[in-house]
Every structure is written in C-alpha cells, then in structure tokens.
C-alpha cells in the first residue's frame, strides 16, 4: 500500500518538483517543508516549466536557489521541523 501511495504522489508532481524536494530532503529538511518551499518558489518563479540544464549557472538559477533556501527557512518557521 505504501508503494502505491508513493507512486500516486510522485505521478502528481513534476520532474522539477521531485528533483527539488528530493534534494532538499537529502539535505535534512522534512518532505513537508521541502514541498512547502517548492510551492512558494514555483508561485513566484514558475519553475515547473524551466529546463534547469539550460539555465545552470545563470543569474536566474542563482535567484531560484536563494529563493528556495529562504522558502525552506520560512516553511520550517511556519510548520516546525
């Protein structure tokens, strides 16, 4: 059942969301806070449709990274660890 739930949840998220949330979780934040941060950043930077291979190292990429880090901190403050 857990595998089915995980598969259905991952089917609803974009490739970028899975990458951002997975990377965030691997750094020690909770999945809840990482998902929260992704939603905040996607709302302002529209990152679902970005090909990060094309913008890697650009100013746009740096702004998204900074925004994501700030969003994780805000989500932790709002939700707890």
KEKE-3310 file (N, C-alpha, C; in steps of 0.2 Angstrom, whole numbers, plus 5000, padded with zeros to 4 digits):
npx = (5004:5010:5019:5011:5004:5015:5019:5008:5008:5020:5017:5009:5017:5029:5044:5054:5049:5050:5064:5069:5062:5067:5081:5081:5076:5086:5096:5092:5080:5062:5050:5038:5041:5050:5042:5033:5041:5045:5032:5030:5041:5039:5027:5031:5042:5039:5044:5041:5041:5054:5069:5082:5094:5097:5098:5108:5120:5117:5111:5097:5096:5103:5096:5084:5089:5092:5080:5073:5080:5077:5063:5062:5067:5057:5046:5050:5049:5035:5029:5036:5049)
npy = (4994:5006:5008:5010:5022:5031:5030:5035:5048:5053:5053:5064:5075:5087:5084:5093:5097:5085:5083:5095:5094:5081:5083:5093:5086:5077:5085:5086:5092:5091:5082:5088:5102:5104:5102:5112:5123:5122:5124:5138:5144:5140:5147:5160:5160:5151:5138:5125:5124:5126:5122:5116:5112:5121:5133:5133:5139:5152:5169:5169:5155:5156:5165:5158:5147:5154:5159:5147:5142:5152:5150:5137:5140:5148:5140:5130:5138:5141:5128:5121:5109)
npz = (5000:5004:4994:4983:4986:4987:4973:4967:4972:4967:4954:4953:4954:4946:4936:4940:4953:4960:4959:4966:4979:4982:4983:4993:5004:5005:5011:5024:5028:5031:5021:5020:5023:5013:5001:5004:5002:4989:4983:4986:4979:4966:4964:4962:4954:4943:4941:4937:4923:4919:4911:4919:4915:4905:4911:4921:4932:4928:4932:4934:4939:4951:4958:4960:4968:4979:4983:4985:4996:5006:5006:5012:5025:5029:5028:5038:5049:5049:5050:5058:5062)
capx = (5000:5014:5022:5005:5003:5021:5019:5002:5010:5025:5014:5006:5022:5033:5051:5057:5047:5053:5071:5070:5060:5072:5087:5080:5075:5093:5100:5089:5073:5057:5047:5033:5044:5053:5036:5030:5046:5044:5026:5031:5045:5035:5022:5034:5047:5036:5050:5039:5042:5060:5074:5087:5100:5098:5100:5113:5125:5115:5108:5091:5097:5106:5090:5079:5092:5092:5073:5071:5083:5073:5057:5063:5068:5050:5042:5051:5046:5028:5027:5041:5054)
capy = (5000:5012:5009:5013:5029:5034:5030:5040:5055:5056:5054:5071:5081:5087:5082:5098:5096:5079:5085:5100:5091:5076:5087:5097:5081:5074:5089:5085:5095:5086:5082:5093:5108:5105:5103:5119:5128:5121:5128:5145:5146:5139:5153:5167:5159:5147:5133:5119:5124:5128:5117:5118:5111:5127:5140:5131:5144:5159:5173:5166:5149:5158:5168:5152:5144:5159:5159:5141:5142:5157:5147:5132:5143:5151:5134:5127:5143:5140:5121:5117:5104)
capz = (5000:5004:4987:4979:4988:4984:4966:4965:4974:4963:4947:4953:4954:4940:4937:4944:4960:4963:4960:4971:4985:4984:4985:4999:5009:5006:5015:5031:5029:5031:5015:5021:5022:5006:4997:5005:4999:4981:4981:4987:4974:4960:4963:4960:4948:4938:4940:4934:4916:4917:4910:4923:4911:4901:4915:4926:4932:4926:4937:4935:4943:4957:4961:4962:4973:4985:4985:4988:5003:5010:5007:5016:5031:5031:5029:5044:5054:5049:5051:5063:5059)
cpx = (5004:5017:5017:5004:5009:5021:5013:5004:5015:5022:5011:5011:5027:5040:5055:5055:5050:5061:5073:5068:5065:5079:5087:5080:5082:5097:5097:5083:5068:5053:5041:5035:5047:5047:5033:5035:5045:5038:5027:5036:5042:5030:5025:5039:5045:5042:5048:5041:5049:5065:5080:5094:5102:5100:5105:5118:5123:5112:5101:5091:5099:5100:5085:5082:5091:5084:5071:5074:5079:5066:5057:5063:5061:5046:5043:5049:5039:5026:5031:5045:5050)
cpy = (5006:5013:5012:5020:5033:5035:5035:5047:5058:5057:5061:5077:5081:5085:5087:5098:5090:5080:5090:5097:5085:5078:5090:5091:5078:5078:5090:5089:5090:5087:5087:5100:5109:5106:5110:5124:5128:5125:5135:5148:5146:5145:5159:5166:5154:5142:5127:5118:5125:5121:5119:5117:5117:5133:5139:5136:5151:5163:5171:5160:5151:5161:5163:5149:5148:5159:5153:5140:5146:5154:5141:5134:5145:5145:5131:5132:5142:5134:5118:5112:5098)
cpz = (5000:4997:4982:4980:4986:4977:4964:4967:4969:4956:4947:4952:4948:4941:4941:4951:4963:4964:4966:4978:4987:4987:4992:5005:5011:5011:5022:5032:5028:5024:5015:5020:5015:5001:4998:5002:4991:4979:4981:4981:4967:4959:4961:4954:4943:4936:4937:4927:4914:4916:4913:4919:4907:4905:4920:4926:4931:4933:4939:4940:4950:4961:4964:4967:4980:4987:4988:4995:5008:5011:5012:5023:5034:5032:5036:5050:5055:5052:5056:5059:5057)
residu = (UNK:UNK:UNK:UNK:UNK:UNK:UNK:UNK:UNK:UNK:UNK:UNK:UNK:UNK:UNK:UNK:UNK:UNK:UNK:UNK:UNK:UNK:UNK:UNK:UNK:UNK:UNK:UNK:UNK:UNK:UNK:UNK:UNK:UNK:UNK:UNK:UNK:UNK:UNK:UNK:UNK:UNK:UNK:UNK:UNK:UNK:UNK:UNK:UNK:UNK:UNK:UNK:UNK:UNK:UNK:UNK:UNK:UNK:UNK:UNK:UNK:UNK:UNK:UNK:UNK:UNK:UNK:UNK:UNK:UNK:UNK:UNK:UNK:UNK:UNK:UNK:UNK:UNK:UNK:UNK:UNK)
# end
